[in-house]
Amino acid sequence: MSETPYGFDAVKFRAARTAAGASVAGIARAVGVSERAVSFYLAGTRTPRPGILPGLAAAVGTAPADLCTVEHETLAHLRIYTGRTRAEMASVLGMGEETYRHLETTGERGRLAHARYDDHEDRWIAWQEWAAPLFAATAERLDVAEEHTREQHRVERERHWQRLRLANPEHAARIEELGRAGRALRER
């Protein structure tokens, strides 16, 4: 299961439980976890595994995303809201696990994440149209999550380079020099 932080919010879970009138025992039975685990989730002392999130949401009559607080939804969030692991999502999307991992961490789609031909409809179907239902999202929400994933990757990559520059300036300078040389060759 992915260790991606997904923003589970105990306050929202408590509010949803109260609104639904659900008991701790009832939630535990519905989800297949102990009452103690549910109590920990309600107290905010533990975060449920992503695979449990859809069951918790169903037990209190809400969507998984409604139990989370995130600034910007990414592809990892959409996957976690479905309760799937990376391997499961890769399989559902019909791509290799490493290909999916690259998509989820960078927001860059490879050739397997573009239009697909639908024999039944005798037409090509765009990525957003065929993939969005598998993420339990709209095409627009999938587009926004992809953009946030790309932005998050860009920011993380820049932080990495900053740490490298501070830790080993000579090494960083050499890498930047090689990058400039590579770009110059591509521009020819």
Secondary structure, 3 states (H helix, E strand, C coil): CCCCCCCECHHHHHHHHHHHCCCHHHHHHHHCCCHHHHHHHHHCCCCCCHHHHHHHHHHCCCCHHHHECCCCCCHHHHHHHHCCCHHHHHHHHCCCHHHHHHHHHHCCCCHHHCCEEECCCCEEECHHHHHHHHHCCCHHHHHHHHHHHHHHHHHHHHHHHHHHHHHCHHHHHHHHHHHHHHHHHHHC
